[in-house]
Amino acid sequence: MGSILQPTRSPRTARSLTAAGLSLLALAMSLLLRTPPEGPDGTGYLGTITPVDPYPEEWKTTLEGARSAVSFHLVVPATRSANEANLEATYVFPGGGAVELRFPPLAPASPPVRQGYLAVYLTVWGHGDPLTDYREELARDPVPGKRVAWLDGIPALVVPPRSTADVERANPAYLEIVIDGLEVEISGGDDLDVLLDVARSMITEAKG
């Protein structure tokens, strides 16, 4: 989990938590310390139905600014739901270690989920073999519906929306995949197929 003094997104830590009661406490702390809410559904978006924006305004930049600030190749999806033309916000984490791209809300979910907009978080992967890591995560925290999916021969960890492990059954869909050494985490809305399409487009973009 990231330091409460320096807000960092750490969904890998968040998705392994199991105490649903931490949800409201995490939300209260995020309001005070601007730390992203974390919880047992594995998405890093537990809290209340209204999401809390976890990032300071000074982290916000342009896509070109982000490309010049990071050492890795910044892959941008190219689907109807998420592309350079409809990119709404770009955030660079301190030190240029990670970037988050935000795209418009997806189709309204009914009942609503906590995060309507689509977010793509990118950083350098540093945890060994992804498939081994995902399998260990599933064994450690077997949330219903969490599973490994395969996209063009690449394993991805997926969590469906409205998990029974979420105290409000309002978590958004979530996907994590490693593309050419880049950890990509995609979240938002209640349609996991949309996230899968975004991930596939990023695989294609990475291949050039």
Beta strands, then each sheet from edge to edge (+ up, - down):
strand 1: 60-61
strand 2: 89-92
strand 3: 98-105
strand 4: 117-124
strand 5: 147-151
strand 6: 154-159
strand 7: 174-179
strand 8: 182-187
sheet 1: 1+ 2- 3+ 4- 8+ 7- 6+ 5-
end
